[in-house]
Amino acid sequence: MNAVVLSLTARQLLSRRRTLLMAGFALLPVAVAVVFRFAGDSETDPAEFTSKAVLGALVVSTLLPLVALVMGTAALGAEIEDGTAVYLLAKPISRQEIVLSKLLPAWAVTSALVVPVVVAGGFIGMGGDEPGLVAAYAVGTALGGLVYCAIFLAASVITSRALIAGLVYVFIWENTVTRLFQGTRVLSVRHYISGVVDLLSNVPDRVLDAKLGGFEALVLMVAVGALATLYAVRRLERFEIGESS
């Protein structure tokens, strides 16, 4: 990886107004956890509610993919779109080095925005109980964020409409199609995360009903993340400055 590209990309992502917007949006799951903790139904199981509603629905299914989409597409796609990528691609830096130097900051910023929300929301919602489940969600979210960022970075090299394509993937595929058709879950990062959380926490199905086995989810995470990254490298090697996506 290239230290200069890493540094410039990190500053680029952190200085954008949408990063601040994502940070504000990230407070929603924590707010819901606080409301539940102090004004919720006392008969509701805190672990079940926090796992399914706060961490599962709000963080894993909504916040994480949206933050990763914004960061993953902006890391390289913004430069391709405004034409400044010509200066980067003209330098004697391998395409693999460029992709990895863009992917790492996108993942780091995504994790920095989302993982603390998992920890705070989990501990507040569960009242400090089930620390193993919170830790499992933190690990699963961090790994899932890497896969999401790789997918969305690759999409930004393929098309200038990567943001729209990503929204379709998140809300139509991940949150609709995979709920209706069981066979599609092997292509769902959300289900990979649930499988990893289940593997690391070993909680009852009423708390976390994972649809994929833990080891299967880990293998799929590695495979999809690697394929997306490799495709981005190959696509960038064939990329010509000025081509329209």
C-alpha positions in Angstrom: 0.0 0.0 0.0 1.0 3.6 -0.6 1.3 5.8 2.5 0.7 9.0 0.5 -2.5 7.7 -1.1 -3.6 6.3 2.2 -3.2 9.6 4.0 -4.8 11.7 1.2 -7.8 9.3 1.0 -8.4 9.4 4.7 -8.3 13.2 4.8 -10.6 13.3 1.7 -13.2 11.0 3.4 -13.1 12.7 6.8 -13.4 16.2 5.4 -16.5 15.6 3.4 -19.9 16.9 4.7 -21.5 13.5 4.2 -19.1 12.0 6.7 -20.6 14.4 9.3 -24.1 13.4 8.1 -23.2 9.7 8.6 -21.9 10.4 12.1 -25.1 12.1 13.0 -27.2 9.2 11.6 -25.0 6.8 13.6 -26.5 8.3 16.8 -29.9 6.9 16.0 -29.3 3.3 17.2 -27.8 4.6 20.4 -30.8 6.8 21.0 -33.2 3.9 20.4 -31.2 1.8 22.9 -31.4 4.6 25.5 -35.1 5.0 25.0 -35.7 1.2 25.4 -33.5 1.1 28.4 -35.2 3.8 30.4 -38.7 3.8 28.9 -39.2 0.4 27.3 -41.5 -2.5 28.1 -40.1 -4.3 31.2 -41.4 -7.6 29.9 -39.3 -7.5 26.8 -36.0 -9.4 26.9 -33.3 -6.7 26.6 -30.9 -9.1 24.8 -33.5 -10.1 22.2 -34.6 -6.5 21.6 -31.1 -5.1 21.4 -29.8 -7.9 19.2 -32.7 -7.9 16.7 -34.0 -4.3 16.7 -31.0 -2.1 17.6 -27.9 -4.1 16.4 -29.6 -6.3 13.7 -32.1 -4.0 12.1 -30.7 -0.5 12.7 -26.9 -1.2 12.6 -26.2 -4.3 10.5 -29.1 -3.9 8.0 -29.2 -0.1 7.7 -26.4 2.0 9.2 -23.4 -0.2 8.3 -24.2 -0.7 4.5 -25.1 3.0 4.1 -21.9 4.2 5.7 -19.8 1.6 3.8 -21.6 2.7 0.6 -20.8 6.3 1.1 -17.2 5.7 2.0 -16.5 2.9 -0.5 -17.8 4.8 -3.5 -16.2 8.1 -2.5 -12.7 6.6 -1.9 -12.0 6.2 -5.6 -15.2 6.9 -7.4 -15.1 10.6 -6.5 -11.7 11.0 -8.2 -12.8 9.1 -11.3 -16.0 11.2 -11.5 -14.3 14.6 -11.2 -11.3 13.7 -13.4 -8.6 14.0 -10.8 -7.9 10.2 -11.0 -5.7 10.9 -14.0 -3.0 12.2 -11.7 -3.1 9.1 -9.6 -3.3 6.6 -12.4 -0.4 8.4 -14.2 2.0 7.7 -11.3 4.2 4.6 -11.2 1.9 2.9 -8.6 0.5 -0.5 -9.3 -3.3 -0.7 -9.6 -3.4 -3.2 -6.7 -1.6 -0.7 -4.5 -4.0 2.0 -5.5 -7.1 -0.2 -4.7 -5.8 -1.4 -1.4 -4.7 2.1 -0.4 -8.2 3.3 -1.1 -10.0 0.4 0.5 -8.2 0.5 3.8 -9.2 4.2 4.6 -12.8 3.5 3.5 -12.9 0.5 5.9 -11.2 2.4 8.7 -13.6 5.3 8.6 -16.6 3.0 8.3 -15.5 1.0 11.3 -14.7 4.1 13.3 -18.3 5.3 12.7 -20.1 2.1 13.2 -18.3 -0.2 15.7 -18.5 2.3 18.6 -22.3 2.5 17.9 -22.4 -1.3 18.2 -20.6 -1.2 21.5 -22.5 1.7 23.0 -25.9 0.6 21.7 -25.3 -3.0 22.8 -24.2 -2.2 26.3 -26.9 0.4 26.9 -29.7 -1.8 25.5 -28.6 -4.9 27.4 -27.7 -3.0 30.6 -24.1 -4.4 30.5 -25.3 -8.0 30.2 -24.1 -10.3 27.4 -20.8 -8.6 26.7 -19.8 -11.6 24.6 -22.7 -10.9 22.2 -21.8 -7.2 22.0 -18.2 -8.1 21.2 -19.3 -10.6 18.6 -21.4 -7.9 16.9 -18.5 -5.6 17.0 -16.2 -8.1 15.2 -18.9 -9.2 12.8 -19.7 -5.6 11.9 -16.0 -4.7 11.3 -15.5 -7.7 9.0 -18.8 -7.0 7.2 -17.8 -3.4 6.7 -14.7 -4.5 4.9 -16.7 -6.7 2.5 -19.2 -3.9 1.9 -16.4 -1.4 1.2 -14.7 -3.8 -1.2 -18.0 -4.3 -3.1 -18.9 -0.6 -3.3 -15.4 0.4 -4.2 -15.4 -2.1 -7.1 -18.8 -0.7 -8.1 -17.4 2.8 -8.3 -14.8 1.7 -10.8 -17.5 0.0 -12.9 -20.1 2.8 -13.1 -20.5 6.4 -12.2 -23.9 5.4 -10.7 -22.4 3.3 -8.0 -24.3 5.1 -5.3 -27.6 4.3 -6.9 -26.6 0.7 -7.6 -25.5 0.3 -4.0 -28.8 1.6 -2.6 -30.6 -0.9 -4.8 -28.4 -3.7 -3.5 -28.8 -2.6 0.1 -32.6 -2.0 0.2 -33.9 -4.3 -2.6 -31.5 -7.2 -2.5 -30.2 -7.3 1.1 -33.4 -6.3 2.9 -36.1 -7.7 0.5 -35.0 -10.4 -1.8 -32.8 -12.3 0.7 -35.7 -12.3 3.2 -38.0 -14.0 0.6 -35.7 -16.5 -1.1 -33.5 -18.6 1.1 -31.0 -19.5 -1.6 -30.0 -15.9 -2.1 -28.6 -15.6 1.4 -25.2 -16.8 0.2 -24.9 -13.5 -1.6 -25.9 -11.3 1.4 -23.3 -9.6 3.5 -25.9 -9.0 6.2 -26.3 -12.8 6.6 -22.6 -13.3 6.6 -22.4 -10.9 9.6 -25.2 -12.7 11.4 -23.5 -16.1 10.9 -20.2 -14.7 12.3 -22.0 -13.2 15.3 -23.7 -16.5 16.0 -20.4 -18.4 15.7 -18.7 -16.1 18.2 -21.5 -15.6 20.7 -23.5 -18.9 20.6 -26.7 -17.3 21.8 -30.2 -18.8 21.5 -32.2 -18.5 18.3 -34.7 -16.2 20.0 -31.8 -13.7 20.4 -30.2 -14.2 17.1 -31.6 -16.3 14.3 -28.7 -16.7 11.9 -29.6 -18.3 8.5 -26.0 -19.2 7.6 -23.5 -21.3 9.6 -20.6 -19.4 11.1 -17.8 -21.1 9.2 -19.8 -20.9 6.0 -20.3 -17.2 6.6 -16.6 -16.6 7.2 -15.6 -18.4 4.0 -18.1 -16.4 2.0 -16.9 -13.2 3.6 -13.3 -13.9 2.5 -14.3 -15.1 -0.9 -16.7 -12.2 -1.8 -14.3 -9.5 -0.3 -11.3 -10.9 -2.2 -13.2 -11.3 -5.5 -14.6 -7.7 -5.3 -11.1 -6.4 -4.6 -9.5 -8.4 -7.3 -12.2 -7.3 -9.8 -11.6 -3.6 -8.9 -7.9 -4.1 -9.6 -8.5 -5.8 -12.9 -11.1 -3.2 -13.9 -8.7 -0.4 -13.0 -5.9 -2.0 -15.0 -8.2 -1.7 -18.1 -9.5 1.7 -17.1 -8.8 4.6 -19.5 -8.9 8.1 -18.3 -11.9 9.9 -19.8 -14.0 6.8 -20.4 -17.6 7.1 -19.3 -19.0 4.5 -17.0 
